[in-house]
Amino acid sequence: MKGEIDRKIIEKINLETNYVPDRLNEKLQETFASLPDKRKNKRRSYLVISAVAAIFLSIFVYNNANSLAEEISIIASLQELLGINDKYTELVDDSELTQASNGITVKISQTVFDGYELMLAYEVHSEKSFTEEPFIIPNGSITSGNLELNASASNEEGTFTDKQKKHYQGVAIFYLNKGSFQDLGSSNSEYAYGETALKGQQIDLQAIPERFTLGFHLDNLGSEEVMKGNWNFSIPIESEKAKGNVKEVSIDEDLAGIGAKIGVEKLIITPIRTYLQSKMTDENSYIDYLISDDKGNVLRYVGGSVQGHYIGEERLISYYETNSTAINWYSIIPYEYSKTRGEGVTLNKTGETLLPIDKNEFLTITKSVVENGKTYMYYQSDVPVSNYLPFTLIDETGFEYMRDLEESKMEQGKVSFLVFDGDLLNKKLKVYNPNTYYYDKEFTVNIQ
């Protein structure tokens, strides 16, 4: 991956300026040095009132032969990775839009639209081998009817389906909010777009046209000269399926006990995502939420974006997997990524390590092992914890280690583990809880 939206850590430190002091930047780079390159360049949408608050591009990595790859749809391959349940097929539209330029053919094979997230399954075929992964990042504007929208370049990950690296498959995902379909104007003031934009940045299916066109231009698929070309797409998108397969639950939960103007507004459940829309302020912008269902399963957090900004107020939309089973209610727990670390505990390399995470609540690291040059730390907890960053490690020099997001696995009540690059068991390590959990503020939302 050439980066992934990481609203929680680096960019949250840079909320009010585009400049990061050298000393702070050095510390950030040091802290994240243990992450693979594909996880370092994470971005947060801020003061961006556009069709695409962020482009999160993800694909399922596999190494099948071409014949097998052609039999399996790209979207189907993504199902487990992206937390999409079986009903996603109700939103699929096949597409045969193809553009060829400079010996490279780009094909949009399928689209899936749930009213907020738009998936584009695509294929790239080249006459010449690539030495780097091609990517789709629109150059220019994206339009919906006669409304001009802007696309912001972001991240993507991909896989070649052949050894010659001439054939590539991926899925591009665009997030469309209510503000995407309003002419909000522009401003260079401190609070760009103002109160109108803040109110507009929310999920509202009634604001989405029955049909619209996603149009974009590409003049390159990467940094190589061989990747340059001219590809233009105009993709018709129908909203009927999305509006007929979405459940919206109003919440309006006031969490002023945590901080001023913090609250949860609504929950939106679609076949491919569960979205939680909330509000907060600059001072409390590290706030997010855990969601568990009535079966005790914690929904996997897959991303989020902050949209709209007006005199310190912001609107947050958090994205989670959608369960494939019938659910009667969800439990929502606020938590906060802490700006400072509390007291850590020494890692017991041969036995259990109890890490305090709240009053009388613990996360237990059950065992630590090294396999194939990587350190695996298995853990469990009787209460929901963040699957994004349940704990971090700091050695005697003060260097902080964070998990490999792709290889780590977290399942509430089941086997969970974090994976770290290298053999860390030859170091003196302390374990830290980077989160503040507000279990006393937990509330339930009925969805039936």
C-alpha positions in Angstrom: 0.0 0.0 0.0 1.3 3.5 -0.9 -0.2 4.9 2.3 -3.5 4.5 4.1 -5.8 7.0 5.8 -4.7 7.1 9.5 -6.9 9.7 11.1 -5.9 8.6 14.6 -2.2 9.4 15.0 0.1 11.5 12.9 -2.5 13.8 11.2 -4.3 14.4 14.5 -1.2 16.1 15.8 -1.3 18.4 12.8 -4.9 19.5 12.9 -4.5 23.3 12.9 -1.5 23.7 10.6 0.1 22.2 7.5 3.5 22.6 9.1 5.1 20.1 11.5 8.1 21.3 13.4 11.3 19.5 12.6 11.8 18.1 16.1 8.2 16.8 16.2 8.5 15.4 12.7 11.7 13.6 13.6 9.9 12.0 16.6 7.0 11.0 14.4 9.2 9.4 11.9 11.2 7.6 14.6 8.0 6.4 16.2 6.7 5.0 12.9 10.0 3.7 11.6 8.9 0.2 12.6 5.9 0.3 10.3 6.2 -1.1 6.8 6.6 1.7 4.2 3.1 0.9 2.9 1.7 2.0 6.2 3.5 5.3 6.9 1.8 7.9 4.7 -1.6 8.1 6.3 -3.8 11.1 5.7 -6.7 12.8 7.4 -9.3 14.8 5.6 -9.4 18.3 7.1 -11.1 21.5 5.9 -12.0 19.6 2.7 -15.6 20.0 1.6 -15.5 17.8 -1.6 -16.9 14.8 -3.2 -14.1 12.7 -1.9 -13.1 13.4 1.7 -10.5 10.7 1.1 -9.8 8.0 -1.4 -9.2 4.7 0.4 -8.0 2.2 -2.1 -7.7 -1.5 -1.1 -7.5 -4.8 -2.8 -7.3 -8.5 -1.8 -3.7 -9.7 -2.3 -3.5 -13.2 -3.8 -1.2 -15.1 -6.2 -3.5 -17.2 -8.4 -2.9 -18.0 -12.0 -4.6 -15.8 -14.6 -7.3 -18.4 -15.4 -8.4 -18.6 -11.8 -8.2 -14.8 -11.4 -10.6 -14.4 -14.3 -13.1 -16.7 -12.7 -13.2 -14.9 -9.4 -14.7 -11.4 -9.3 -12.5 -8.7 -7.8 -15.2 -7.6 -5.4 -15.8 -11.2 -4.2 -12.1 -11.5 -3.4 -12.4 -8.4 -1.2 -15.2 -9.7 0.9 -13.4 -10.9 3.9 -10.7 -8.2 3.8 -13.1 -5.3 3.8 -15.7 -6.8 6.1 -18.4 -7.0 3.4 -21.3 -9.4 4.1 -23.0 -11.6 1.4 -25.6 -9.0 0.7 -23.1 -6.8 -1.1 -24.2 -8.6 -4.3 -27.4 -6.7 -4.1 -25.5 -3.5 -4.8 -23.3 -4.7 -7.7 -23.5 -3.3 -11.2 -21.4 -4.8 -13.9 -19.5 -2.4 -16.1 -17.6 -2.8 -19.4 -16.0 0.6 -19.6 -12.6 0.4 -21.2 -10.0 2.9 -22.2 -6.7 2.2 -24.0 -3.7 4.5 -24.3 0.1 4.1 -24.8 -0.2 0.3 -24.8 -2.1 0.2 -21.5 -5.8 -0.8 -21.1 -7.7 0.3 -18.1 -11.1 -1.4 -17.5 -13.8 -0.7 -14.9 -15.4 -4.1 -14.4 -17.9 -3.5 -11.5 -19.3 -0.8 -9.3 -20.8 -1.1 -5.8 -22.5 1.9 -4.3 -24.2 1.9 -0.9 -25.1 5.6 -0.7 -21.8 6.8 0.8 -19.1 4.5 -0.4 -18.5 3.8 -4.1 -16.3 0.9 -5.0 -14.8 0.6 -8.5 -13.3 -2.7 -9.4 -10.7 -2.2 -12.1 -8.1 -4.0 -14.2 -5.0 -2.8 -15.9 -3.4 -4.6 -18.8 -0.1 -3.5 -20.3 1.9 -4.6 -23.3 5.1 -3.9 -21.3 6.0 -5.1 -17.8 5.7 -2.6 -14.9 8.4 -2.3 -12.3 6.0 -0.7 -9.8 2.3 -1.1 -9.1 0.0 1.0 -11.2 -2.7 3.1 -9.4 -5.8 5.0 -10.1 -5.7 8.6 -8.7 -7.9 10.9 -10.8 -6.3 14.0 -12.2 -8.8 16.8 -12.5 -12.4 16.8 -11.3 -15.1 14.4 -10.6 -18.6 15.4 -11.6 -22.1 14.5 -10.5 -24.6 15.8 -12.9 -23.8 19.5 -13.4 -22.1 19.8 -10.0 -18.3 19.9 -10.0 -16.6 17.9 -7.3 -13.0 17.5 -6.5 -10.9 14.3 -5.9 -8.1 14.3 -3.5 -5.2 11.9 -4.2 -4.7 9.3 -1.5 -3.7 5.7 -1.1 -3.9 2.4 -2.8 -2.7 -1.1 -2.7 -2.7 -3.6 -5.5 -1.6 -7.0 -6.8 -0.3 -8.3 -10.1 -2.0 -11.5 -11.3 0.9 -12.6 -13.5 4.7 -13.1 -13.0 5.5 -10.7 -15.9 3.7 -7.9 -14.0 1.6 -6.9 -17.0 -1.8 -7.5 -15.5 -3.1 -5.8 -12.3 -6.4 -5.8 -10.4 -7.6 -3.5 -7.7 -10.6 -1.7 -6.2 -10.8 2.1 -5.8 -13.1 3.4 -3.1 -14.6 6.9 -3.1 -16.4 8.3 -0.1 -19.3 10.6 -1.0 -21.0 12.7 1.6 -24.0 15.0 1.6 -21.8 18.0 0.9 -20.7 16.3 -2.3 -24.0 17.2 -3.8 -24.2 20.8 -2.7 -22.5 23.9 -4.1 -20.8 25.1 -0.9 -18.5 27.7 -2.6 -15.0 28.3 -1.3 -13.2 30.5 1.2 -9.6 31.2 2.2 -10.7 32.2 5.7 -9.5 30.4 8.9 -12.8 28.4 9.0 -13.1 27.5 5.4 -16.6 26.9 4.1 -18.2 27.8 7.5 -21.4 26.7 9.2 -23.2 25.7 6.0 -20.4 23.2 5.1 -20.3 21.7 8.6 -24.1 21.0 8.5 -23.7 19.6 5.0 -21.0 17.1 5.9 -23.0 14.1 6.9 -24.5 11.0 5.5 -27.9 11.8 4.1 -29.3 9.4 1.4 -32.1 11.8 0.6 -29.5 14.3 -0.7 -28.1 11.8 -3.2 -29.5 12.1 -6.7 -31.3 9.1 -8.2 -28.5 8.8 -10.7 -25.2 10.7 -11.2 -22.1 10.4 -13.2 -18.6 9.8 -11.8 -16.2 11.2 -14.4 -12.5 11.5 -14.1 -9.3 11.8 -16.2 -6.0 10.0 -15.7 -2.8 11.0 -17.4 -0.6 8.5 -15.5 -0.8 5.4 -13.5 2.5 5.9 -11.7 5.9 7.6 -11.8 7.3 5.6 -14.7 7.3 7.0 -18.2 5.7 3.8 -19.4 2.7 4.5 -17.2 1.8 7.8 -18.9 -1.2 8.0 -21.1 -4.7 9.5 -21.5 -7.6 7.7 -20.0 -11.1 9.3 -19.5 -14.0 7.7 -17.8 -17.7 8.7 -17.4 -19.3 6.1 -15.2 -23.1 6.2 -14.6 -24.1 5.5 -11.0 -27.6 4.5 -10.0 -28.7 5.2 -6.4 -31.9 3.0 -6.3 -30.2 -0.1 -5.0 -28.3 1.9 -2.3 -31.4 3.6 -1.0 -33.3 0.3 -0.9 -30.6 -1.5 1.1 -29.7 0.9 3.8 -30.9 1.2 7.4 -30.5 4.6 9.2 -30.9 4.9 13.0 -31.0 8.3 14.7 -29.1 8.3 18.0 -28.5 11.9 19.2 -26.5 10.7 22.2 -25.0 13.6 24.2 -21.5 12.9 25.5 -20.8 16.3 27.1 -19.5 14.4 30.1 -16.4 13.5 28.1 -16.0 17.0 26.5 -17.9 19.9 25.2 -20.0 19.4 22.1 -19.2 15.7 21.8 -22.0 13.5 20.7 -23.1 10.6 18.4 -25.7 11.5 15.8 -26.6 8.5 13.7 -25.8 5.0 12.7 -26.1 3.9 9.0 -25.9 0.2 8.1 -25.4 -1.0 4.5 -24.4 -4.3 3.0 -20.8 -3.2 2.7 -20.3 -0.9 5.7 -21.5 0.3 9.1 -21.1 4.1 9.5 -21.2 6.0 12.8 -21.7 9.7 12.4 -20.6 11.9 15.4 -19.5 15.4 16.3 -16.7 16.8 18.3 -14.3 19.8 18.6 -10.6 20.4 17.9 -9.8 19.9 21.6 -11.4 16.4 21.5 -10.5 15.3 18.1 -8.8 12.0 19.3 -12.3 10.6 20.2 -13.6 7.6 18.4 -15.9 4.6 19.1 -16.0 0.9 19.6 -19.1 -0.9 18.3 -20.0 -4.4 19.5 -23.2 -6.4 18.6 -25.6 -8.4 20.7 -23.5 -11.5 19.9 -20.5 -10.1 21.6 -18.6 -9.4 18.4 -16.7 -6.1 18.0 -17.0 -4.6 14.6 -13.6 -4.2 12.9 -12.7 -0.5 12.4 -11.6 0.1 8.8 -11.2 3.9 8.6 -12.7 7.3 9.1 -12.6 10.9 8.1 -13.3 14.3 9.7 -15.4 16.5 7.4 -16.6 20.0 7.8 -15.1 22.6 10.2 -16.6 25.6 11.8 -15.2 27.5 14.7 -13.6 24.5 16.2 -16.5 22.1 15.5 -16.0 19.1 13.3 -18.0 16.1 12.1 -16.6 12.6 12.2 -17.7 9.6 10.2 -16.2 6.3 11.3 -16.3 3.2 9.0 -16.7 -0.4 10.3 -17.3 -3.8 8.9 -20.9 -4.9 8.5 -21.8 -8.1 10.3 -23.3 -10.9 8.2 -25.7 -12.1 10.9 -29.0 -10.7 12.1 -28.4 -8.1 14.8 -30.9 -6.6 17.2 -28.8 -4.0 18.9 -25.3 -2.5 19.0 -23.4 -1.3 22.0 -21.2 1.8 21.5 -18.3 2.7 23.7 -16.4 6.0 23.3 -12.6 5.9 23.6 -9.8 8.3 23.0 -6.3 8.0 21.6 -4.2 9.4 24.4 -1.8 12.2 23.7 0.4 11.0 26.5 1.3 7.5 27.8 0.7 6.4 31.3 2.9 4.0 33.3 3.8 1.0 31.2 4.3 -2.6 32.5 7.3 -4.8 31.8 6.6 -7.5 29.2 6.8 -11.0 30.6 8.4 -12.8 27.7 7.7 -16.3 29.1 4.3 -15.9 30.6 1.3 -13.6 30.9 1.4 -9.8 31.0 -1.5 -7.9 32.6 -1.9 -4.4 31.1 -4.3 -2.1 33.0 -6.7 -0.4 30.5 -9.3 1.0 32.9 -10.4 0.7 36.5 -10.4 -3.0 37.3 -10.1 -3.9 33.6 -7.1 -5.5 31.9 -5.8 -6.6 28.6 -3.8 -9.8 28.9 -0.9 -10.6 26.7 -1.0 -14.4 26.9 2.2 -15.3 25.1 5.0 -13.9 22.9 6.8 -15.8 20.2 9.1 -15.2 17.3 8.4 -16.8 13.9 10.0 -16.2 10.5 11.7 -13.0 11.7 8.6 -11.5 13.2 7.3 -11.2 16.8 3.8 -12.4 17.5 2.0 -11.2 20.7 -1.2 -13.0 21.5 -3.7 -11.2 23.7 -7.3 -11.2 25.1 -9.6 -8.9 27.0 -13.0 -9.4 28.6 -14.1 -6.0 27.5 -14.0 -4.5 24.0 -10.7 -2.8 23.1 -9.4 -1.0 20.0 -8.5 -3.3 17.2 -6.7 -0.4 15.6 -4.0 0.0 18.3 -4.7 -2.1 21.4 -1.2 -1.6 22.8 2.3 -0.4 21.9 5.8 -1.5 22.9 8.7 0.8 24.0 12.3 -0.4 24.5 14.9 0.8 26.9 16.1 3.5 24.4 12.5 5.0 24.2 11.8 3.7 20.7 8.1 2.8 20.2 7.1 -0.2 18.2 3.7 -0.5 16.5 2.1 -3.5 14.9 1.8 -4.4 11.3 -1.8 -3.6 10.6 -2.2 -6.1 7.7 -0.8 -9.2 9.5 -2.3 -8.5 13.0 -5.6 -10.0 13.9 -8.2 -9.0 16.5 -11.4 -10.9 17.2 -13.2 -10.2 20.5 -13.5 -13.4 22.5 -11.3 -15.3 20.0 -7.6 -15.6 19.3 -6.1 -12.1 18.7 -2.5 -11.2 18.0 -0.3 -8.3 17.0 2.6 -8.8 14.6 5.8 -6.7 14.9 8.7 -6.7 12.4 11.9 -8.3 13.7 12.8 -10.2 16.9 11.8 -8.0 19.7 12.2 -10.6 22.5 15.9 -9.9 22.8 15.1 -6.4 24.0 13.9 -5.0 27.3 10.3 -4.0 26.6 7.5 -2.2 28.3 3.9 -2.5 27.2 1.7 0.7 27.0 -2.0 1.3 26.6 -2.4 4.1 24.1 -6.1 4.5 24.7 -8.5 6.0 27.3 -11.7 3.9 27.3 -15.0 5.4 28.6 -16.8 2.2 29.5 -19.0 4.1 31.9 -20.4 6.1 28.9 -21.4 2.9 27.0 -24.9 3.1 25.5 -27.1 0.7 23.4 -28.7 1.4 20.0 -31.7 -0.8 18.9 -31.6 -1.4 15.2 -34.7 -3.5 14.7 
